[in-house]
Amino acid sequence: MSNARHIHEDNPLPGFYQTRAVRNGPWLPAIIWTEPGDVDPETGELMSDDVLCCMINGRRVDPYERWTWLAGHPISADQYFALLGQSSA
C-alpha cells in the first residue's frame, strides 16, 4: 500500500517542504501548519475556523499562493531544521 499523499492545487497540506527563491538557487526551508481558531472560554464553542499558515526561510507567506511550488518538495523534519540552520548562518 502506498503512503503517497494526494496533492490538490487548492488544498495545501501541513508539513515540511523545501523551495528555491530563484531557479537553481539554494534550497530554502518551508513549513505549513494550522493555527487553531478562537474558542469561547465560557462555552468552549469554536468561534472561528482554524487558519492555515506558511513560513519560507523565516518569512510568513500565503500557503495558498506558494502551495504549487511546495507540494512537489516535501522533506523530513530533520531536513527542514538542517536547512533552517543553514539559512540562518
MARBA-3410 file (N, C-alpha, C, O; in Angstrom, 1 decimal):
89
0.8,-1.2,0.0,0.0,0.0,0.0,0.9,1.2,0.0,1.9,1.3,0.8 ~ 0.6,2.2,-0.8,1.4,3.4,-1.0,1.0,4.4,0.1,-0.2,4.5,0.5 ~ 2.0,5.2,0.6,1.7,6.2,1.6,1.8,7.6,0.9,2.0,8.6,1.6 ~ 1.8,7.6,-0.4,1.9,8.9,-1.2,0.6,9.8,-0.8,-0.5,9.3,-0.7 ~ 0.9,11.1,-0.7,-0.2,12.0,-0.4,-0.8,12.5,-1.7,-0.1,12.7,-2.7
-2.1,12.6,-1.7,-2.8,13.1,-2.9,-2.7,14.6,-2.8,-3.2,15.3,-1.9 ~ -2.1,15.2,-3.9,-1.9,16.6,-3.9,-3.0,17.3,-4.8,-3.3,16.9,-5.9 ~ -3.6,18.3,-4.2,-4.6,19.1,-4.9,-4.1,20.5,-4.9,-3.7,21.0,-3.8 ~ -4.2,21.2,-6.0,-3.7,22.5,-6.2,-4.2,23.5,-5.2,-3.5,24.4,-4.8 ~ -5.5,23.4,-4.8,-6.1,24.4,-3.9,-6.2,23.9,-2.4,-7.0,24.5,-1.7
-5.4,22.9,-2.1,-5.5,22.3,-0.8,-4.1,22.1,-0.1,-3.7,20.9,-0.1 ~ -3.5,23.1,0.4,-2.2,22.9,1.0,-2.2,22.0,2.2,-3.2,22.0,2.9 ~ -1.2,21.2,2.3,-1.2,20.2,3.4,-0.1,20.6,4.4,1.0,20.9,4.0 ~ -0.4,20.6,5.7,0.6,20.9,6.7,1.8,19.9,6.6,1.6,18.7,6.3 ~ 3.0,20.4,6.8,4.2,19.6,6.7,5.4,20.4,6.5,5.4,21.7,6.5
6.5,19.7,6.2,7.8,20.4,6.0,8.1,20.3,4.5,7.9,19.2,3.9 ~ 8.7,21.3,3.9,9.0,21.4,2.5,10.3,22.1,2.3,10.8,22.8,3.2 ~ 10.7,22.1,1.0,11.8,22.9,0.6,11.5,23.6,-0.7,10.7,23.0,-1.5 ~ 12.0,24.8,-0.9,11.7,25.5,-2.1,12.9,26.4,-2.5,13.9,26.5,-1.7 ~ 12.9,27.0,-3.6,14.0,27.8,-4.1,13.4,29.2,-4.3,12.3,29.4,-4.8
14.2,30.3,-4.0,13.8,31.6,-4.3,14.0,32.0,-5.8,13.2,32.7,-6.3 ~ 15.0,31.4,-6.4,15.3,31.6,-7.8,15.7,30.2,-8.4,16.1,29.3,-7.7 ~ 15.5,30.1,-9.7,15.9,28.9,-10.4,17.4,28.5,-10.1,18.3,29.3,-10.2 ~ 17.5,27.3,-9.7,18.9,26.7,-9.4,19.5,27.3,-8.2,20.7,27.1,-7.9 ~ 18.8,28.1,-7.4,19.3,28.7,-6.2,19.3,27.7,-5.1,18.9,26.5,-5.3
19.8,28.0,-3.9,19.8,27.1,-2.8,18.4,26.7,-2.3,17.5,27.5,-2.4 ~ 18.3,25.5,-1.7,17.1,25.1,-1.1,16.8,25.9,0.1,17.7,26.2,0.9 ~ 15.6,26.3,0.3,15.2,27.1,1.5,14.1,26.3,2.3,13.3,25.6,1.7 ~ 14.1,26.4,3.6,13.2,25.6,4.4,11.8,26.3,4.3,11.6,27.5,4.3 ~ 10.8,25.4,4.3,9.4,25.9,4.3,8.6,25.0,5.2,8.8,23.8,5.3
7.6,25.6,5.8,6.7,24.8,6.7,5.3,25.3,6.6,5.1,26.5,6.4 ~ 4.3,24.4,6.6,2.9,24.8,6.6,2.3,24.1,7.9,2.6,23.0,8.2 ~ 1.6,24.9,8.6,0.9,24.4,9.8,-0.4,25.1,10.0,-0.8,26.0,9.3 ~ -1.2,24.5,10.9,-2.5,25.0,11.2,-2.5,25.6,12.6,-2.1,25.0,13.6 ~ -3.0,26.9,12.7,-3.3,27.5,14.0,-4.7,27.4,14.3,-5.6,27.6,13.5
-5.0,27.0,15.5,-6.4,26.7,15.9,-7.2,28.0,15.9,-6.7,29.1,16.2 ~ -8.5,27.9,15.6,-9.4,29.0,15.6,-9.7,29.4,17.1,-9.3,28.7,18.0 ~ -10.4,30.6,17.2,-10.7,31.1,18.6,-11.8,30.2,19.2,-12.7,29.8,18.5 ~ -11.7,30.0,20.5,-12.7,29.3,21.2,-13.3,30.1,22.3,-12.6,30.8,23.0 ~ -14.6,30.1,22.5,-15.3,30.9,23.5,-14.9,30.3,24.9,-15.1,29.1,25.1
-14.2,31.0,25.8,-13.7,30.5,27.0,-14.9,30.0,27.9,-14.6,29.1,28.8 ~ -16.0,30.6,27.8,-17.2,30.2,28.6,-17.9,28.9,28.2,-18.2,28.0,29.0 ~ -18.1,28.8,26.9,-18.9,27.7,26.3,-18.0,26.6,25.7,-18.4,25.5,25.5 ~ -16.7,27.0,25.3,-15.9,26.0,24.6,-16.2,25.9,23.2,-15.7,25.1,22.4 ~ -17.2,26.8,22.7,-17.6,26.7,21.3,-16.6,27.4,20.4,-16.0,28.4,20.7
-16.4,26.7,19.3,-15.5,27.2,18.3,-16.1,28.5,17.6,-17.2,28.5,17.1 ~ -15.3,29.6,17.7,-15.9,30.9,17.2,-15.3,31.3,15.8,-15.9,32.1,15.1 ~ -14.2,30.7,15.4,-13.6,30.9,14.1,-12.9,29.7,13.6,-12.5,28.8,14.4 ~ -12.7,29.6,12.3,-12.1,28.4,11.7,-10.6,28.4,12.0,-10.0,29.4,12.3 ~ -10.0,27.2,11.9,-8.6,27.1,12.0,-8.0,27.9,10.8,-8.6,28.1,9.8
-6.7,28.3,11.0,-6.1,29.1,10.0,-4.8,28.4,9.5,-4.0,28.0,10.3 ~ -4.7,28.2,8.2,-3.5,27.6,7.6,-2.4,28.7,7.5,-2.7,29.7,6.9 ~ -1.2,28.4,7.9,-0.1,29.3,7.9,1.1,28.7,7.2,1.2,27.5,7.1 ~ 2.0,29.6,6.7,3.1,29.1,6.0,4.3,30.0,6.2,4.1,31.2,6.3 ~ 5.5,29.4,6.4,6.7,30.2,6.5,7.8,29.6,5.6,8.0,28.4,5.6
8.4,30.5,4.8,9.5,30.1,4.0,10.7,30.9,4.4,10.7,32.2,4.4 ~ 11.8,30.2,4.8,13.0,30.9,5.2,12.8,32.0,6.2,13.5,33.0,6.2 ~ 11.9,31.7,7.2,11.7,32.6,8.3,10.7,33.7,8.0,10.5,34.6,8.8 ~ 10.1,33.7,6.8,9.2,34.8,6.4,7.8,34.2,6.2,7.6,33.3,5.4 ~ 6.8,34.8,6.8,5.4,34.3,6.6,4.9,34.7,5.2,5.1,35.8,4.8
4.3,33.7,4.6,3.7,33.9,3.3,2.4,33.2,3.2,2.0,32.4,4.1 ~ 1.6,33.4,2.2,0.3,32.8,2.0,0.5,31.4,1.5,1.1,31.2,0.4 ~ 0.0,30.4,2.3,0.2,29.0,1.9,-0.5,28.6,0.6,0.0,27.8,-0.2 ~ -1.6,29.3,0.3,-2.3,29.0,-1.0,-1.6,29.5,-2.2,-1.6,28.9,-3.3 ~ -0.9,30.6,-2.1,-0.1,31.2,-3.2,1.2,30.4,-3.4,1.6,30.3,-4.6
1.7,29.8,-2.4,3.0,29.0,-2.6,2.9,27.5,-2.7,3.8,26.9,-3.0 ~ 1.7,27.0,-2.5,1.5,25.6,-2.5,2.0,24.9,-3.7,2.6,23.8,-3.6 ~ 1.7,25.4,-4.9,2.1,24.7,-6.1,3.6,24.5,-6.2,4.1,23.6,-6.8 ~ 4.4,25.4,-5.6,5.9,25.3,-5.6,6.3,24.4,-4.5,7.4,23.8,-4.6 ~ 5.6,24.2,-3.4,6.0,23.4,-2.3,5.5,22.0,-2.4,6.2,21.1,-1.9
4.4,21.7,-3.0,3.8,20.4,-3.0,4.7,19.3,-3.5,4.7,18.2,-2.9 ~ 5.5,19.6,-4.4,6.4,18.5,-5.0,7.7,18.4,-4.3,8.5,17.6,-4.7 ~ 7.9,19.1,-3.2,9.2,19.0,-2.5,9.0,18.8,-1.0,9.6,19.6,-0.2 ~ 8.3,17.8,-0.5,8.2,17.5,0.9,9.5,17.0,1.4,10.3,16.3,0.7 ~ 9.8,17.3,2.7,11.1,16.8,3.3,10.7,16.4,4.7,9.7,16.7,5.2
11.7,15.8,5.4,11.5,15.4,6.8,11.7,16.6,7.7,12.3,17.6,7.3 ~ 11.3,16.4,9.0,11.6,17.4,10.0,13.0,17.7,10.1,13.5,18.8,10.3 ~ 13.8,16.6,10.1,15.3,16.7,10.3,15.9,17.6,9.1,16.7,18.4,9.4 ~ 15.4,17.3,7.9,15.9,18.1,6.8,15.5,19.5,6.9,16.3,20.4,6.5 ~ 14.3,19.8,7.3,13.8,21.1,7.5,14.7,21.9,8.5,15.1,23.0,8.2
15.0,21.3,9.6,15.8,22.0,10.6,17.2,22.2,10.2,17.9,23.1,10.6 ~ 17.7,21.2,9.4,19.1,21.4,8.8,19.1,22.6,7.9,20.0,23.4,7.9 ~ 18.1,22.7,7.0,18.0,23.8,6.1,17.8,25.1,6.8,18.4,26.2,6.5 ~ 17.0,25.1,7.9,16.8,26.3,8.7,18.1,26.8,9.3,18.4,28.0,9.4 ~ 18.9,25.8,9.8,20.2,26.2,10.4,21.1,26.7,9.3,21.9,27.7,9.6
21.1,26.2,8.1,22.0,26.7,7.0,21.6,28.1,6.6,22.4,29.0,6.3 ~ 20.2,28.4,6.6,19.8,29.7,6.1,20.0,30.8,7.1,20.0,32.0,6.7 ~ 20.2,30.4,8.4,20.4,31.5,9.4,21.9,31.7,9.6,22.2,32.6,10.4 ~ 22.7,30.9,9.0,24.2,31.0,9.2,24.7,32.2,8.4,25.9,32.4,8.5
END
